[in-house]
Amino acid sequence: MSKRKKDKDEDNDRVLIGTRIGEDHVNYVLMYNMLTGIRVSVSRCNAKPQRALVDEDFTSAHKLAFDITGNELTPSSKYDFKFKDYAPWVFRHLREDFHIDASDYLVSLTSKYILSELGSPGKSGSFFYFSQDYRFIIKTIHHAEHKFMRKILKDYFNHVKQNPHTLLCRFFGLHRVKLPHGRKIHFVVMGNVFPPNRDIHETYDLKGSTLGRAISDEELNNNPRATQKDLNWVNRNRKLELGPERRHLFVEQTKRDVELLARLNIMDYSLLVGIHDIERGNKDNIRDNTLKVFHPDTSKSLAREPSRRDKRESKVNALRMAVKVSDPVALGPSTLPSDSFSERRHCIFYADDGGLLSTNENNDRGEDLYYLGIIDILTPYNYVKKIEHYWKSLSQDKHAISSVNPIEYAQRFLSFMIHAIKVNHDVISVLDKNQHPHSE
């Protein structure tokens, strides 16, 4: 085989946004079980008439057991596993508050399987999956994060009710899956901040901390689409161009969001900023058409058999032998939606084709579309973070390090975001006089 043909084959098999998920992938079974559990649990909850929430809904957890033959509660599944659905009624209400249609939700997550896997850019060891239409993200979380999310769920829910335009990441489900003799894996379903129909030309993860918050020029040259950080933003003299109307809305909502996070003892969150250059458009084809999907069918249920042990085991073994491999299929250029998701237009920060259009001082349209969201909001300022703060502050500026108490973190975060706006003279007054100043 010629070198040119070999290189071409490798290019055709490459996945731009992550790693292609095939049946031989290490997380294939896990992912299959995640989405089978979501399909059944969400369908069961939504089949019931809507009702008002009660306190018990915030702490409830529903267990389901799946196997190859199915039973009176669950359909057949390709693999044996147990699934737990946390606070299903609360998340049903949240999905409705975020204008997510129940049938659209299930189709996005389970009509085909995950688009690609994306390793987390953080240090948590979690991993992400995208839904087949790039609309939702499934993220594995640690048990401590899961417990903390359940603890703050009522506060989060009330905040969403009172702040329909919140910039906080949008949670749509909290679940757990367990394979036989395997560990328990917790995960959340979230909304994707970035759109399916626009190339993102620059991405920033901004915490308001400048100490060590940069990626090198070498790394950026090797990967121009790498997520940049606070110092990259400052050194490149990047600014959010928001006219008077939009910057007041942005600052006021950010202030309300970080006040909640400070009250809940949360820190280490970021503002995720994606920038789309309107003139440049999609001509770079960043949303590459070599992404892969695979399509193992979870919609079919098998006929249920009598529960006699011998018949059941015979049926199970026969079915396991008959399970077919689902081949990944190349994602065509028209597979991703050509428009932003309809539910996003209900939020003022996502109303411009799924994002926020830059504007000048006359509120006339600018040249960039911003995609914004406050992410990673499940880290409390616990004893681990306090020890980290103590040790780092021995040798570094205790106000510049990432790990600071939630009140200072919120003030520093808000200050950085206000200074990130090109014209900010009329919103500076939002900052308290006694907070740690942002230094550029």
N, C-alpha and C positions, 0 to 999 in steps of 0.2 A: 504494500500500500504506500502510495506517495506521501511525502511529508505534508504537502498542501491539502490532500484529501483528508489525512488524519486530523490536521488542525481544523478543517472545516467541520468534520464530524464532532470534534470536541466542542466547537462553538455551538453547534446545533443542540448539544446536550447540556449546555450551561444554563443555570438558573440565576438570573440577575439579582433578585431580591433575597434569595435565601437558598435553601437546599431542597432539591426535588424530593418529594415524599413518595416512595414506592413501597411495595410490600416487604422488601428486604431492608427497609430503613429501620433503625433501632427503635424509633418511636411510632411506628405504624400502628401496632396493636393498641398502644396507649391512646393515640389520636382517634382511632376507630371507636374505641369504647367511650371516649369523651363525648363524641358527637351522637352516638347511638343513645347514650344516657340523656343528653340534652333533648333530643327529638322526642323521646318518650315522656320525660318529666314535664317539659314545657307543654306538650300536647295535653297531658292529663290535667294540668292546672288550668289551662285556657279552655278546656271543655266545660268547666263549671261556670255558673253565672257569676258575674262580677259582684264583689261585695266590699264593704268598708274594711279597713285593716283594724286589727286589735293588737294589743301588746304582745300576745303570744306569737303572732306572725313573725316578729323580728327575731325570735329565738328558735323557731321551728326548724326541723330537719326531717326530710322524707327519704327513706331508704328503699332502693330497688335492687333486685338480684336478677341478673341476666345469664342465660345459658343457651346452648345451641337449639334446644327444642322449644323453649318458651314455657310460660305458665299462665295462670289466670290474670296476673298483674302485668306481665311484660311479654312482648313478642320475642320470637327467636332472635338470637344474636350469633354472630360469627365466632365469638369468643366468650368464655365464662368470665364474668366480672361482677363486682358490686358497685353501685352508684349511689351517691348521696346528694340530694338537692336541698340547699340551704335557703330558708326564707323565701320559698317560691312565690308566695302572694305579694311580698314586698317588691320583688324584682318584676313581677307582672305589672304592678302599679308604676314602677320606675320606667319600664319600657313604654308604657302608655303615656307617661308624662313627657318622655323624650320623643313621642310620636312614632314609635316603632310598631308597625303592624305585626301581629303575632304570626301570620302566615308568611309574611316576607322574612321575618326573623328565622323561621325554620327552613325556608327555602335557601336563604343565604348560607346557613350553616350546614345543611345536610342534603341539599339536592345533588351537590358534588362535594367531594371532600376538600381538604385544605389545599390552598394554592401553593404555599411554600413555607418552610420553616425559617425562622430568623433568629439567630442567637441574640440574646439580650446584650445591648451595648454596656450595661451596667455590670456591677460586680456581684450581683445577687445569685448568679447561677441559674436563673430562670430562663425559660425559652418561650418564644412566641410562635403562634401560627396565625396566618390570615385566613379568613373565609374566602370562598372561591370568587366572590365579587369584590374583595378588598374592603369590605364594609365593616367587618368585625375582626377583633383580635382575641385569640385565646392565649392567656398567659398563665403559666404555672406559677404558683406562689408557695412560699414556705408556710409551714404550719403556724408559725407565730404571726405571720401576716394574715392568714385566714382567721385566726382567733381575734386579732385586732380589728379586722374588717367587720366581723360580727358584733364586736363591742361598739363600734362607732356607726353602725348601719342606720340606726334611728336618727342620729344627728345628720348624717349624710342625706337621708331621705327628706327630712324636714328642710334642709338647706336647698335641695333641688326644688321642693315645692315653693319655697319663698323666693328662689332665684332661678327662674326658668332659663336665663341666659348665662348660667354659671359656666366658667371656663374649666372647672374641675373635670377630670376624666369621667366618662360616662360608663357606669357599671350596669350590666344587663343580666348578670347571673353569677352565682357563686356555687361551686360544685366540688365533689370529691369522687375519684375513681380508685378502685382497688382491684388488682388482679389476684388470682389465687396464689397464695404464698408470696405475694409481692407487697411492696410498701404502698401506703396511701398517698395519693397525689392530689393536691388541692389546686384548683384553677379558677380564674375569673374570665368572664366574657365582657369585653369592653368595646366601645366605639373606636374606630380608627380615626385619628385626627386628620390624616392626609387623604386626599381625594383619589378616586379611581381614574379620573379623566384628565388630570393635569400632572405634567412632570414637575417634580420638586427640584429646583436647581440648587438650593442651598438649605441645609438643615442645621439648626442650633439647639443645643440643650443648655438652658441658662438657669443657674441656681442663685446667682447674685454673689457668689464667692469667686474670687480671682486667684487664689493661691493654688497653683498647679492645675488650673482649669483651662487647659489648652491642648490641642493636638498639634504635632509638629508639622512644619512645611513639607517634610519628606513624606509623612503619612498622607497628607492632603494631596500631594502630587501623585502618589501611588493610587489613591482613591478619592477623586474629586468630589464624590458624593458622601464622603464620611461625615458623621455628625460632629459638628464643631462645638466649641464651648465658650465660656464667658470671655476669656482673654482673646480668643480669635475674633469674637464679636467687637470687642473694644479696639483691638489693634487694626482691624479692617475698617474701623470707623463706620460700622453698620448702624443704621437707625431705622426705627419704625416710622414711616411717614404717615401720620394720622392727622387729619384736620381737626378743628376744635370739637366738633360733635363726636367724632369717633374716639378721640383720645380721652375725653371725659367719660364716655361709656366704658372704655377699656380700663381706665384707672379705677373707676368706682367699683366695677365688678371684681377686678383683681384684689382690691382692698377688702371687699366683703368675703371673698374666697379665702384669702390668707388669714383673716381674722378667725374664721372657723377652724382652719388648720392649727393655728396657734392655740386656740381654746381646747382643741382635742389633743394637744401635746405632740403635734406632728411636725417633722422637719425633713430635710433632705429631698424635698420635691423639686421639680424643675418646670420651667415654661418651655415646652417644645414649640419651636418656630420653624415652619416650612415656608420657603419663599419661592413663588412661581413668577418668573419674569414674563409678563404678558406678551411683549414683543418677540421674545425668543420662542414662546409657545411650546409645542410638543415636538419640534423638529429634531431634537436630540434623541427622541425615542427612548427616553429613560425607562418608561414603562414597557420594557422589552417584551416582544411577543414570543420569547423562548421560555417563558414561565411554563410550568407543568401543573396539570391537575391529574388526579386519578379519581375513579368513579366506582368504588365498591358500593353495591346497592344496599342501603339500609332501609329502604322503604317497604320491602317485601317481608311479610311475616309467614312463617311456616304453619301448617296445620298442627294443632295441638294434639298430642298423643295422650293416651291413658297413662296414669302415673305409676303403673307397675314397673318395678326397678329393672327387670330383665329387658322388657320392651324398650324402656327409656334408654338404657345403656347401649342397646343395639342400634337404636335410631341415632344417638349421639355419635357413635363411632362411624356409622355410615356417612352421616352428614359431614363430619370433620374430614373424611377422606375425599369428599366431593367438592370441598371449597376450592374455588378457582382463584387464580391470581388476577388482580385488577391492574391493568397496565396504565402507567401514566400517559397522558395525551398532551401533545403540545398545545399551548394556549394560543389561539389565533389572535390576530390584531384587533378583531372586533368583539372579543369575548368580554373584556372589561367594559363596564358601563360607560357610555359616552357622556353621561350627565352625572352631576353630583347627586347624592341621595336626597330624596324628597323631604325627609324628616329634618334635615339640617336647615332648611330655609326658615324654620320657626325660631331659630336663635339668631340674634342680630350679628353675632360674630361669625356666623357661617352662612349668612344669607346671600353672599355674592358668589354664586357658583360653588358653594360649600366652604368658602373662606371669607376673609375680610379684605376688601379692596382698599389699597392705599389711597389717600386723598391729600390735597394741598390745603392751604389756609382758607381757601374759598370753598372747601368741601367738594372740589372738582376731582374727578377720578385720576388716579396716578398710574404708575407703570408696573406695580407689583400686586400680587395676591398673597395675603398672609394666611397661613393655616396654623392656628394657635390652640394650645391646650395645656393645662397644668396636670402633670403626670407624676407617677410614683408617689402616691399620697398615703402609703401604708407603713411608713417608718416612724414609730414613736421615739421620743427622746428618752430612752430607757438607760439602764445602768451601763450597758455596752457603749452607747453613744457618749455618755458622760465621761467614761474612762478614756475614750478616744479623744474627747475634747481636752481632758486634763493633760494627756501625754503630748499631744500635738502642740498645745499652748506653751509647753516648756521650752520649745525651740522655735516656734513660729508665732506670728501675730494671731492672738486668740480671737480676734474679730474677723480675720480674713479666712480662717480655716472653714471647711464645709460644716463640720459638726459643732454647732452652737445651739443654745437653748431655743425653743420654738418661738418665743416672743422676739428675740433678736433676729432669728432666721427670717421671720415674717417681715420685720421692718427692713432688713437688708435686701430681701427679695423684692419688696415693693419699691424700695428706693432705686434698685438697679433697673427695674422695668420702667420706672418713670424717666430715668436718665437715658434709657434706650430709645425714647421717643425723640424725634428730631426737634420738634418745637414743644417745649414742656413748661413754659413760664407760668401758664395758668393752671397747672395741676401740681406744681411743686408744693403748694400749701397743704396738700393731703398728708404730707410727711410730718410726723411729730418732731418737735424740736429736740427731744432728748434721745432720738434714735441714733444708732451708729451711722455715720455718713457714708455714702457710696463714694469710692475714690476711683477715678478713671485713670 
